């Protein structure tokens, strides 16, 4: 996505999240500043991996997902949105 002219990491990750919320989070300045994920491909990969680990754990523990009707599985984007809500000033 970043190969498109003028599309930075934050904006590209927002497009990816919209297209594939099961696998793709958004990495923007808020998460970068509060969680220290680098605003580059490595930082994005690390955030996606960490959100997937948390999503799998929540699913294994049977934690309801209010974003998807409480009975549904957790997506990477759901975890990222919850974390964003917690750290956002």
C-alpha positions as a Markdown table, in Angstrom:
| # | Residue | x | y | z |
|---|---|---|---|---|
| 1 | Unk | 0.0 | 0.0 | 0.0 |
| 2 | Unk | 2.8 | 2.4 | 0.8 |
| 3 | Unk | 4.1 | 2.1 | -2.8 |
| 4 | Unk | 1.2 | 4.3 | -3.9 |
| 5 | Unk | 2.4 | 7.9 | -4.3 |
| 6 | Unk | 1.8 | 10.0 | -1.2 |
| 7 | Unk | 0.3 | 7.2 | 1.0 |
| 8 | Unk | 2.1 | 7.2 | 4.3 |
| 9 | Unk | 2.1 | 4.3 | 6.8 |
| 10 | Unk | -0.8 | 5.7 | 8.9 |
| 11 | Unk | -3.1 | 6.2 | 5.9 |
| 12 | Unk | -2.0 | 3.0 | 4.3 |
| 13 | Unk | -2.7 | 1.0 | 7.5 |
| 14 | Unk | -6.2 | 2.6 | 7.7 |
| 15 | Unk | -6.9 | 1.3 | 4.2 |
| 16 | Unk | -5.6 | -2.2 | 5.1 |
| 17 | Unk | -7.7 | -2.2 | 8.3 |
| 18 | Unk | -10.8 | -1.4 | 6.3 |
| 19 | Unk | -10.1 | -4.2 | 3.8 |
| 20 | Unk | -8.9 | -6.9 | 6.1 |
| 21 | Unk | -9.8 | -6.2 | 9.8 |
| 22 | Unk | -9.2 | -9.8 | 10.7 |
| 23 | Unk | -5.5 | -9.3 | 10.1 |
| 24 | Unk | -4.7 | -5.6 | 9.8 |
| 25 | Unk | -4.5 | -2.9 | 12.5 |
| 26 | Unk | -4.0 | 0.8 | 12.2 |
| 27 | Unk | -0.6 | 2.2 | 13.2 |
| 28 | Unk | -0.8 | 6.0 | 13.6 |
| 29 | Unk | 0.9 | 8.6 | 15.8 |
| 30 | Unk | -1.2 | 7.8 | 18.8 |
| 31 | Unk | -0.1 | 4.2 | 19.1 |
| 32 | Unk | 3.5 | 5.1 | 18.0 |
| 33 | Unk | 3.8 | 7.7 | 20.8 |
| 34 | Unk | 2.1 | 5.7 | 23.6 |
| 35 | Unk | 3.3 | 2.2 | 22.7 |
| 36 | Unk | 6.6 | 2.9 | 20.9 |
| 37 | Unk | 5.8 | 1.0 | 17.7 |
| 38 | Unk | 8.1 | 2.4 | 14.9 |
| 39 | Unk | 6.2 | 4.2 | 12.1 |
| 40 | Unk | 7.7 | 1.9 | 9.5 |
| 41 | Unk | 7.1 | -1.6 | 8.1 |
| 42 | Unk | 8.8 | -3.3 | 11.1 |
| 43 | Unk | 6.7 | -1.4 | 13.6 |
| 44 | Unk | 3.5 | -2.2 | 11.7 |
| 45 | Unk | 4.4 | -5.9 | 11.5 |
| 46 | Unk | 5.2 | -6.0 | 15.2 |
| 47 | Unk | 1.9 | -4.3 | 16.1 |
| 48 | Unk | -0.1 | -6.7 | 13.8 |
| 49 | Unk | 1.7 | -9.7 | 15.5 |
| 50 | Unk | 1.0 | -8.4 | 19.0 |
| 51 | Unk | -2.7 | -7.6 | 18.3 |
| 52 | Unk | -3.1 | -11.1 | 16.8 |
| 53 | Unk | -1.6 | -12.7 | 19.9 |
| 54 | Unk | -4.0 | -10.8 | 22.1 |
| 55 | Unk | -7.0 | -11.6 | 19.8 |
| 56 | Unk | -6.1 | -15.3 | 19.9 |
| 57 | Unk | -5.8 | -15.2 | 23.7 |
| 58 | Unk | -9.2 | -13.4 | 24.1 |
| 59 | Unk | -10.8 | -16.0 | 21.8 |
| 60 | Unk | -9.2 | -18.9 | 23.8 |
| 61 | Unk | -10.5 | -17.4 | 27.0 |
| 62 | Unk | -14.0 | -16.9 | 25.7 |
| 63 | Unk | -14.0 | -13.2 | 26.2 |
| 64 | Unk | -17.0 | -11.6 | 24.5 |
| 65 | Unk | -16.3 | -9.2 | 21.7 |
| 66 | Unk | -18.7 | -6.2 | 22.0 |
| 67 | Unk | -17.5 | -4.9 | 18.6 |
| 68 | Unk | -18.8 | -8.0 | 16.8 |
| 69 | Unk | -21.9 | -8.9 | 18.8 |
| 70 | Unk | -20.3 | -10.5 | 21.9 |
| 71 | Unk | -20.3 | -14.1 | 20.5 |
| 72 | Unk | -17.9 | -13.4 | 17.6 |
| 73 | Unk | -14.2 | -13.9 | 17.4 |
| 74 | Unk | -11.7 | -11.1 | 18.0 |
| 75 | Unk | -10.1 | -9.5 | 15.0 |
| 76 | Unk | -6.7 | -7.8 | 15.0 |
| 77 | Unk | -8.5 | -4.5 | 14.3 |
| 78 | Unk | -10.8 | -5.0 | 17.3 |
| 79 | Unk | -7.8 | -5.3 | 19.6 |
| 80 | Unk | -6.1 | -2.3 | 18.1 |
| 81 | Unk | -9.3 | -0.3 | 18.5 |
| 82 | Unk | -9.5 | -1.2 | 22.1 |
| 83 | Unk | -5.9 | -0.4 | 22.8 |
| 84 | Unk | -6.3 | 2.9 | 20.9 |
| 85 | Unk | -9.2 | 3.8 | 23.1 |
| 86 | Unk | -7.2 | 3.1 | 26.2 |
| 87 | Unk | -4.1 | 5.1 | 25.3 |
| 88 | Unk | -5.8 | 8.0 | 23.4 |
| 89 | Unk | -5.4 | 11.2 | 25.4 |
